[in-house]
Amino acid sequence: MSEAGGRRGCGCRVPQRASWSLVAVSAALCLMLATSVCTAGAAPMSREEKQKLGNQVLEMFDHAYGNYMEHAYPADELMPLTCRGRVRGQEPSRGDVDDALGKFSLTLIDSLDTLVVLNKTKEFEDAVRKVLRDVNLDNDVVVSVFETNIRVLGGLLGGHSLAIMLKEKGEHMQWYNDELLQMAKQLGYKLLPAFNTTSGLPYPRINLKFGIRKPEARTGTETDTCTACAGTLILEFAALSRFTGASIFEEYARKALDFLWEKRQRSSNLVGVTINIHTGDWVRKDSGVGAGIDSYYEYLLKAYVLLGDDSFLERFNTHYDAIMRYISQPPLLLDVHIHKPMLNARTWMDALLAFFPGLQVLKGDIRPAIETHEMLYQVIKKHNFLPEAFTTDFRVHWAQHPLRPEFAESTYFLYKATGDPYYLEVGKTLIENLNKYARVPCGFAAMKDVRTGSHEDRMDSFFLAEMFKYLYLLFADKEDIIFDIEDYIFTTEAHLLPLWLSTTNRSVSKKNTTSEYTELDDSNFDWTCPNTQILFPNDPLYAQSIREPLKNVVDKSCPRGIIRVEESFRSGAKPPLRARDFMATNPEHLEILKKMGVSLIHLKDGRVQLVQHAVQAASSIDAEDGLRFMQEMIELSSQQQKEQQLPPRAVQIISHPFFGRVVLTAGPAQFGLDLSKHKETRGFVASSKPYNGCSELTNPEAVMGKIALIQRGQCMFAEKARNIQNAGAIGGIVIDDNEGSSSDTAPLFQMAGDGKDTDDIKIPMLFLFSKEGSIILDAIREHEQVEVLLSDKARDRDPEMENEDQPSSENDSQNQSAEQMASLPQTIDLADQETPENSLDSHSESSSLGDSEEAASFTSSEQIPSSTENLETTSLDGECTDLDNQLQEQSETEEDSSPNVSWGTKAQPIDSILADWNEDIEAFEMMEKDEL
């Protein structure tokens, strides 16, 4: 995204045959005007300080790049915590994240043009030689078409662009003979089979050696791809065509863009996140400017810049008008439904949208760019980094931060457009945070949780490709760079492509005459660059005046605008009830639901169902709050579908007289000791007091060195685990409080965390439904001392145990358990962290919602103790049960499921128990077969 290319792409109607050099001259003049006006508003940073910060960026790059070359090369990426390379197949799979790795020295290729930008020409020459000597593009590995295009193909083309520039200068690369371009062409042909679909949209993955659909390719069965994945190809593919004269690459990329444009939602002019590559149907119909769509919009504008095709600008302007009409809610950018663009699709934003202010600068729309950028900066000042996702009231939604560069990118472009030294201070903050919180001896480590500062053994290639490039350019003067950056455009991976490609090897392209463009207000599209008369009307403090109202926006936590929240607080009203805070047993919460037109129903199977009738709300504002509450609750439930699905576990009773014959199917936990990776845990069981385990135990001596039994309900699973671990328990079994529930009839249930970092939980935790749990409780009543084995699968019975008349010594078990506990670290107190999100179970289904009524059947993990965690989301028709009756039923349900009633249950006949045990054993054996 060079400012020259970008400013030509701000929306000006440049003739299609216009010389790129004339555009650059005109753009440079515009930048001078903007800078001269803006710098009067703030004290400029001295050249000495800028040079000092620039040198600091160089040292940071050397630290990251040097450690990659020393400890990781030729691997794709550096693992900075363990100081070794990440090689595909040699490390545990991280899912889709690993699709960027192709055993082609990814970080080296991605860093090539960064070396030149940072004036490291000798290192660049050495790096190019290593790429030519060592890199193999014919590996039997399945890679992402999108990631391989922007990182590897883009890296090779960017390296080639600067290699020929250096060669022309006559000082370096005199031996170079387009070798990088030949590698890029080879890779381009390897990616072309991905476009073999009826729509022209590429498959999301391809095997570098075997292509698509062959048995040995192990790919080609996918049906969906993201919009950005299919729409972020045109710059690299067109550049490859223009460099080589092979038009096929540009033609395929244009066809994909044309298809996406044709499939836009015609009434809203928005596109969805995911599309079927064969039918063109939208799979995910939410639309935003973040993950899944982001670079599609970016490449429409930049394709116009690089290729000079007006149709790309017209498409971008059409989409941009829709974005500003529906998605932009300054300073927020919230996803909406493409068919109902007035309805928000979610209540959180992801970090990838941080690129959008930079794109708005290139468009020439500076005011919203300043607003959104300032909001993001306030989030960063609160958490040191931008979390992967955060809510509309600026709470952490996803706590990771993989050292993404998008915010630095937007900071650079805002500074280049405004000349405001404020953005230099922002860049200085980024440098300080990286060095203070992310720097480790072997590089820079991604943040696993921005709230706790914990690290992840990960340093993505884009960190070197983009972050250091934008930070260095932010502080560099023109004489600090050995070439004219104005002659290039940045790709989405910040690789440099020369603007002279716009007049080289142009393929004949038909303008899309089948589409009707929406009638728009062309006044927005006449700007040739940040227009100083509009952006800074006789006021050098204009940018500061835009930022000032947003200085405290994060601290005030205002999800729907500062004015609305301030007025509500002045009137003494409480902030709206959030879904993550809701408890069905809280009378105040139920009263708030009633006011919002939301009714709560307890179903016979233990689920809790919510139904909203907007007409029953106390006011239109309450109805709006109710609609938002329902959306949040549905989102919380559907979020669990994305959680990792874990296999079932086993609780095996091994003491006399059972001797391992009784095996109970147990649900796993997404936290604590993973029984599939560690030795099983063996110990006697003991009931905790209080039985719900929601506070400090009053009988720690009874559970010390034992496996604690706790009842589900009234607090989060992780809180129960921490309490029994602090009391000395070596494991925990949570027993369902919904009487009669059984693994025979209910799907596998897994316990989720509490939204905080759960690494402090070191003991295994398993979940038993009521029927299975009662077997253990009955055994305790009859035999007092019951020993169990917690494992990932049932252990073969030991014949010697069956010959013993007495169970193994309880003291021996306690001694063994005490040794295990002695090795555990102290529990980390996270009480001062963000309020945890509700954790819902993973068996939820998304709903179809009407305009006037929303319904959700849900349970909140350990927040709604009267319900089960088996969750569904549905749309309801007809009348809803009266709320007062439901409250009475709820009270009765709570009484029925109280611990006293559970303990007072009459014991079953032994024949009945044995019959149940046989059923459980058969079910577990069947489960093992299914798993195999």
Stockholm file with secondary structure:
# STOCKHOLM 1.0

chainA/1-932         MSEAGGRRGCGCRVPQRASWSLVAVSAALCLMLATSVCTAGAAPMSREEKQKLGNQVLEMFDHAYGNYMEHAYPADELMPLTCRGRVRGQEPSRGDVDDALGKFSLTLIDSLDTLVVLNKTKEFEDAVRKVLRDVNLDNDVVVSVFETNIRVLGGLLGGHSLAIMLKEKGEHMQWYNDELLQMAKQLGYKLLPAFNTTSGLPYPRINLKFGIRKPEARTGTETDTCTACAGTLILEFAALSRFTGASIFEEYARKALDFLWEKRQRSSNLVGVTINIHTGDWVRKDSGVGAGIDSYYEYLLKAYVLLGDDSFLERFNTHYDAIMRYISQPPLLLDVHIHKPMLNARTWMDALLAFFPGLQVLKGDIRPAIETHEMLYQVIKKHNFLPEAFTTDFRVHWAQHPLRPEFAESTYFLYKATGDPYYLEVGKTLIENLNKYARVPCGFAAMKDVRTGSHEDRMDSFFLAEMFKYLYLLFADKEDIIFDIEDYIFTTEAHLLPLWLSTTNRSVSKKNTTSEYTELDDSNFDWTCPNTQILFPNDPLYAQSIREPLKNVVDKSCPRGIIRVEESFRSGAKPPLRARDFMATNPEHLEILKKMGVSLIHLKDGRVQLVQHAVQAASSIDAEDGLRFMQEMIELSSQQQKEQQLPPRAVQIISHPFFGRVVLTAGPAQFGLDLSKHKETRGFVASSKPYNGCSELTNPEAVMGKIALIQRGQCMFAEKARNIQNAGAIGGIVIDDNEGSSSDTAPLFQMAGDGKDTDDIKIPMLFLFSKEGSIILDAIREHEQVEVLLSDKARDRDPEMENEDQPSSENDSQNQSAEQMASLPQTIDLADQETPENSLDSHSESSSLGDSEEAASFTSSEQIPSSTENLETTSLDGECTDLDNQLQEQSETEEDSSPNVSWGTKAQPIDSILADWNEDIEAFEMMEKDEL
#=GR chainA/1-932 SS CCHHHHHHTTSCCCCTTCCHHHHHHHHHHHHHHHHHHHGGGSCCCCHHHHHHHHHHHHHHHHHHHHHIIIIITTSSEEETTTTEEECTTTSCCCGGGGGGCCSSCHHHHHTHHHHHHTTCHHHHHHHHHHHHHHCCSCCSCEEEHHHIIIIIIHHHHHHHHHHHHHHHHTSSCTTCCSHHHHHHHHHHHHHGGGGCSSSSCCCSEEETTTBSSSGGGCCCCCCEEEHHHHHSCHHHHHHHHHHHCCTHHHHHHHHHHHHHHHTSBTTTTBCCSEEETTTCCEEECEECSSTTTHHHHHHHHHHHHHHCCHHHHHHHHHHHHHIIIIIEETTEECCEESSSTTSBSCSEEEGGGGGHHHHHHHHTCHHHHHHHHHHHHHHHHHHSSCCSEEETTCCEEECCBCCCCHHHHHHHHHHHHHCCTHHHHHHHHHHHHIIIIIEETTEECEEEETTTTEEESCBCHHIIIIIHHHHHHHHCCGGGSSSCGGGEEECTTCCEEEGGGGGSSCCCCCCCCSCCCCCCCGGGGCCSSSCHHHHSTTCTTHHHHHHGGGTTHHHHTCTTCHHHHHHHHHTTCCCCCCGGGCCTTCHHHHHHHHHTTEEEEECTTSCEEEEEEGGGSSSHHHHHHHHHHHHHHHHHHHHGGGSCCCCCEEEEECSTTTTTCEEEEEBCBSSSCCTTTSCCEEEEEEECSSTTCCSCCSCHHHHTTSEEEEECCSSCHHHHHHHHHHTTCSEEEEECSSTTCCTTTSCCCCBCCCSSCCTTCCSCEEEECHHHHHHHHHHHHHHSCCEEEEESSCCCCCHHHHTCSSCCCHHHHHHHHHHHHHTSCCCCCCTTSCCCCCCCCSCCCCCCCCSSEEEEEECCTTTCTTSCSCCBCCCCCSCCCCHHHHHHHHHHHHHHTSHHHHHTCCCCCHHHHHHHHHHHHHHHHHHHHHHC
#=GC SS_cons         CCHHHHHHTTSCCCCTTCCHHHHHHHHHHHHHHHHHHHGGGSCCCCHHHHHHHHHHHHHHHHHHHHHIIIIITTSSEEETTTTEEECTTTSCCCGGGGGGCCSSCHHHHHTHHHHHHTTCHHHHHHHHHHHHHHCCSCCSCEEEHHHIIIIIIHHHHHHHHHHHHHHHHTSSCTTCCSHHHHHHHHHHHHHGGGGCSSSSCCCSEEETTTBSSSGGGCCCCCCEEEHHHHHSCHHHHHHHHHHHCCTHHHHHHHHHHHHHHHTSBTTTTBCCSEEETTTCCEEECEECSSTTTHHHHHHHHHHHHHHCCHHHHHHHHHHHHHIIIIIEETTEECCEESSSTTSBSCSEEEGGGGGHHHHHHHHTCHHHHHHHHHHHHHHHHHHSSCCSEEETTCCEEECCBCCCCHHHHHHHHHHHHHCCTHHHHHHHHHHHHIIIIIEETTEECEEEETTTTEEESCBCHHIIIIIHHHHHHHHCCGGGSSSCGGGEEECTTCCEEEGGGGGSSCCCCCCCCSCCCCCCCGGGGCCSSSCHHHHSTTCTTHHHHHHGGGTTHHHHTCTTCHHHHHHHHHTTCCCCCCGGGCCTTCHHHHHHHHHTTEEEEECTTSCEEEEEEGGGSSSHHHHHHHHHHHHHHHHHHHHGGGSCCCCCEEEEECSTTTTTCEEEEEBCBSSSCCTTTSCCEEEEEEECSSTTCCSCCSCHHHHTTSEEEEECCSSCHHHHHHHHHHTTCSEEEEECSSTTCCTTTSCCCCBCCCSSCCTTCCSCEEEECHHHHHHHHHHHHHHSCCEEEEESSCCCCCHHHHTCSSCCCHHHHHHHHHHHHHTSCCCCCCTTSCCCCCCCCSCCCCCCCCSSEEEEEECCTTTCTTSCSCCBCCCCCSCCCCHHHHHHHHHHHHHHTSHHHHHTCCCCCHHHHHHHHHHHHHHHHHHHHHHC
//
